[in-house]
Amino acid sequence: MKKNLIVLALCLFATSRISAQDISEQYANTITVDDLRKHLTIIASDEMEGRETGSPGQFKAAAYIADHFKNLGLQTLQTGKDGKPSYYQYFNLYQKGWTEAYMKVNGRSKVFFKDFYPNGMVNVPVEQTVDVVFASYGLEGDYANLDVNGKVVLYFEDLPADFDFSSISKTPLDNDDAKAKFLEKTKLELAKEKGAAYIFVISKDNEELFVTRAAERKAVLSRFNRMMLDQADENPASKQPSFVISYKLASEILGVPTAKLEKVSGMSSKKRSKLARKLKSQQVTFKTKRDQNQIETMNVMGFMEGTDKKDEVLIITSHYDHIGMSSKGEVYNGADDDGSGTCAVLEIAEAFTKAKNEGNGPRRSILFMTVAGEEKGLLGSRYYTDVNPTIPLAKSIANLNIDMIGRIDKEHADNDKYIYLIGSDKLSSELHNISEEANKKYINFDLDYTFNDPNDPNRFYYRSDHYNFAKNNIPVIFYFSGVHEDYHGLGDEVEKILFPKYSQISRLVFHTAWDLVNRDGRIKVDSNKK
C-alpha cells in the first residue's frame, strides 16, 4: 500500500510538472505572427511620424499602447493631468538650441550655417550692431595702428605665402593638422588680448566647400543640443565669441569684390598691410540666441498584480520612440528599432492576461513598460529608475528589455534562428540559467553572447534601457538581433521584419518571464560582472 502511494505521488508530481510546462507553452503560443504584424503595422506607420520624442507622432503611439493596456484590463499606476488614473508617466525633458540666429550687412540678411557658422555653442542673446575692423591674417603685425577694442575683428583663416611658421611656434609641428589647430588658437588668443568683442574668421574654403563645411559643423554642434532630464544652468552670453564666414560675406562686409579680397590675401606682408588699411569695413548686425525648451513626454505602463508574491515585481520593457522625420519630410518608421520590442511587450502582456483570466495569473506582479527618450540617451528609463520609480526598486526582481528583435545582422545571414543576449549573467547566475533553460525547452535558438563580452567595442550593454536597471543592481536581460543596414535609416520598414523569428523571440521572453514570476524563490543577485 505504501509503495502504491509513493508511485501515485510521483505520478502526480510528474503530471504537475508537465502541466506547468504545457500551461506556459499554451499561453506563449497565443503570441502569433498575425498579431505582431497587426500591432507593428500601426506602430511603425507613417501616421506615427517616426515617433520622435516629444512629437505628436510619439503621443499617437503612446495612446495606442495605452488603449491596448486598457483593453487588457491592466491596472494604472499613475494619475493623469485630469486627476484620473492614467497609463502615462509624464516627465519633462530640456533641450538647448539656437532659437534666433541671423546676420545683416547693409540691410541684407545672411543665413546661419550657410553664410556663417559659430565656433562652438556661441550665445549672443541680444542683437548687436558693431563696427568691423579688418586685420588681414590676425597676426601680431597686422594689429599695428588698429583699434579693435569692443569691435569685431575680421581676419583670414590661413597664413600668407611668405610667412615663417617658426616665428610663432618654437616647437616644431610635424603635420598640417597640428599647425592649423595651433594657428587657430594663437589667432583667437591674440584677438581677445587686443580687446576684440567678436571675431570673424574668413574661411579659406571656396563657396561650395564652405557650404559643405557649414553643414558638417551644424551636424556636429547639433549633438550638443541633446535633450536632458535635468534643467540646465542659465546660458550666459558668450565672451568674445567667434564665427567663421564665407569669402563672399567678407567681401560684402569690406565693400570690395571677392577678387580684390583674394588679391589682398596673396600679397606679401608689407603690401598686404598697406592695402588692408585702405579697405573700409562697416557695421554688421547679428544675433545668435540659444534658449532652453521644455519638452513634455511620457512612459506608458500597465500593471498586473500577482497573487501570493505580489510585492515582488518583474519589469518588461521596450522603447517606443524613434528618430522622427527627415528635413525632407521622410518618415523614419523604426519598425525594428524599436517597434519590434514594443509590439512584443503588447503581445506578452496579452498572453499573461489570457492566463490570468483563466485562473493562471502570475504569482509575482508584472510591470509592462514602454519608455520614451531612449534615442535621446535612455532618458525615459532613467527617469523611472533615478527620479520616479513607481514601484520601489528594491521590489524589482529583474528587467527583461526588448530592443530590435525583428531582423538579422550580417554575421547571421545564413541563420535567422539566433538572438543576442546581453547582461543575463552579469548580476544573477540564476537568471542566466533560467534563460538558458527556457530556450532549451521551448525555442532552441542559438543564444549569442558576443556582445556580452565587457571588452566588446560596441558596448551594447550600456546602450539600451536595461542599463538603468542594471546600474541599480537589478538583474537584466537585453534581447537584441543586432545592427543591420537599415539601422536609423528610412528602410527600417515592416515588410523587412522576419515575423517567424520575431514571434519566437517574443515567446522566449514570455517563457523566461513565466518562470521568473511563478518560481518559489526570488532570483538572487550573486554576480558582479558589470
JODAFEN-V101291 format. One record per residue. N is the residue number from 1. D_CENTER is the distance of its C-alpha to the mean C-alpha in whole Angstrom. Layout:
# JODAFEN-V101291
((N	D_CENTER) (N	D_CENTER))
This chain:
# JODAFEN-V101291
((1	68) (2	66) (3	65) (4	64) (5	62) (6	60) (7	59) (8	58) (9	56) (10	54) (11	54) (12	53) (13	50) (14	49) (15	49) (16	47) (17	44) (18	44) (19	44) (20	41) (21	39) (22	41) (23	39) (24	36) (25	36) (26	38) (27	34) (28	32) (29	34) (30	33) (31	29) (32	30) (33	29) (34	30) (35	29) (36	25) (37	26) (38	27) (39	24) (40	21) (41	23) (42	23) (43	19) (44	18) (45	21) (46	21) (47	22) (48	18) (49	17) (50	14) (51	13) (52	10) (53	10) (54	13) (55	15) (56	18) (57	17) (58	15) (59	18) (60	20) (61	18) (62	18) (63	22) (64	23) (65	21) (66	23) (67	26) (68	26) (69	26) (70	29) (71	31) (72	31) (73	32) (74	29) (75	30) (76	28) (77	27) (78	26) (79	28) (80	27) (81	27) (82	31) (83	32) (84	32) (85	30) (86	26) (87	24) (88	21) (89	20) (90	19) (91	17) (92	16) (93	13) (94	14) (95	13) (96	15) (97	16) (98	20) (99	22) (100	25) (101	26) (102	29) (103	32) (104	35) (105	38) (106	42) (107	40) (108	38) (109	34) (110	32) (111	28) (112	25) (113	23) (114	26) (115	30) (116	28) (117	25) (118	24) (119	24) (120	21) (121	20) (122	23) (123	24) (124	28) (125	28) (126	32) (127	33) (128	35) (129	38) (130	39) (131	42) (132	41) (133	43) (134	43) (135	43) (136	43) (137	41) (138	40) (139	42) (140	45) (141	48) (142	46) (143	46) (144	50) (145	51) (146	48) (147	47) (148	43) (149	43) (150	41) (151	40) (152	38) (153	38) (154	38) (155	38) (156	38) (157	35) (158	37) (159	40) (160	44) (161	45) (162	48) (163	46) (164	46) (165	43) (166	45) (167	46) (168	43) (169	41) (170	44) (171	41) (172	41) (173	38) (174	38) (175	35) (176	34) (177	31) (178	32) (179	35) (180	32) (181	30) (182	33) (183	35) (184	32) (185	32) (186	36) (187	36) (188	34) (189	35) (190	39) (191	38) (192	37) (193	40) (194	42) (195	40) (196	38) (197	36) (198	34) (199	33) (200	33) (201	33) (202	34) (203	32) (204	34) (205	33) (206	34) (207	33) (208	31) (209	29) (210	29) (211	27) (212	25) (213	24) (214	23) (215	21) (216	19) (217	19) (218	17) (219	15) (220	14) (221	15) (222	12) (223	10) (224	12) (225	12) (226	8) (227	9) (228	11) (229	13) (230	16) (231	18) (232	18) (233	22) (234	24) (235	23) (236	26) (237	28) (238	27) (239	30) (240	32) (241	29) (242	29) (243	28) (244	29) (245	31) (246	33) (247	36) (248	37) (249	36) (250	38) (251	41) (252	41) (253	40) (254	43) (255	45) (256	46) (257	45) (258	43) (259	45) (260	47) (261	44) (262	43) (263	47) (264	47) (265	44) (266	46) (267	49) (268	50) (269	50) (270	53) (271	53) (272	49) (273	50) (274	53) (275	52) (276	48) (277	50) (278	52) (279	48) (280	48) (281	45) (282	44) (283	41) (284	38) (285	36) (286	32) (287	29) (288	26) (289	25) (290	21) (291	21) (292	18) (293	18) (294	17) (295	15) (296	16) (297	15) (298	16) (299	16) (300	18) (301	21) (302	24) (303	27) (304	30) (305	32) (306	34) (307	38) (308	39) (309	36) (310	34) (311	33) (312	31) (313	28) (314	25) (315	22) (316	20) (317	17) (318	14) (319	11) (320	12) (321	10) (322	9) (323	8) (324	12) (325	15) (326	16) (327	18) (328	21) (329	20) (330	19) (331	17) (332	14) (333	16) (334	13) (335	17) (336	16) (337	12) (338	12) (339	15) (340	17) (341	16) (342	17) (343	20) (344	21) (345	21) (346	23) (347	26) (348	26) (349	26) (350	29) (351	31) (352	31) (353	32) (354	35) (355	36) (356	36) (357	38) (358	41) (359	41) (360	39) (361	36) (362	34) (363	36) (364	32) (365	30) (366	27) (367	24) (368	22) (369	18) (370	16) (371	13) (372	10) (373	7) (374	6) (375	3) (376	3) (377	4) (378	7) (379	9) (380	11) (381	12) (382	13) (383	15) (384	17) (385	18) (386	18) (387	19) (388	21) (389	21) (390	24) (391	25) (392	26) (393	24) (394	28) (395	28) (396	25) (397	27) (398	24) (399	20) (400	20) (401	16) (402	16) (403	13) (404	15) (405	18) (406	20) (407	20) (408	22) (409	21) (410	23) (411	25) (412	26) (413	27) (414	31) (415	30) (416	27) (417	28) (418	26) (419	23) (420	21) (421	21) (422	19) (423	20) (424	23) (425	26) (426	24) (427	25) (428	28) (429	30) (430	31) (431	28) (432	28) (433	32) (434	31) (435	28) (436	31) (437	34) (438	32) (439	31) (440	34) (441	36) (442	34) (443	32) (444	33) (445	30) (446	29) (447	27) (448	25) (449	24) (450	23) (451	19) (452	21) (453	23) (454	21) (455	22) (456	20) (457	18) (458	15) (459	14) (460	13) (461	15) (462	12) (463	9) (464	10) (465	11) (466	14) (467	14) (468	14) (469	18) (470	19) (471	18) (472	21) (473	23) (474	23) (475	23) (476	20) (477	20) (478	17) (479	18) (480	17) (481	19) (482	17) (483	15) (484	17) (485	18) (486	16) (487	13) (488	11) (489	14) (490	17) (491	19) (492	17) (493	20) (494	22) (495	25) (496	23) (497	22) (498	25) (499	26) (500	29) (501	26) (502	24) (503	26) (504	28) (505	25) (506	24) (507	28) (508	27) (509	25) (510	27) (511	30) (512	28) (513	27) (514	31) (515	32) (516	30) (517	31) (518	35) (519	36) (520	39) (521	37) (522	33) (523	31) (524	32) (525	29) (526	31) (527	29) (528	27) (529	25) (530	22))
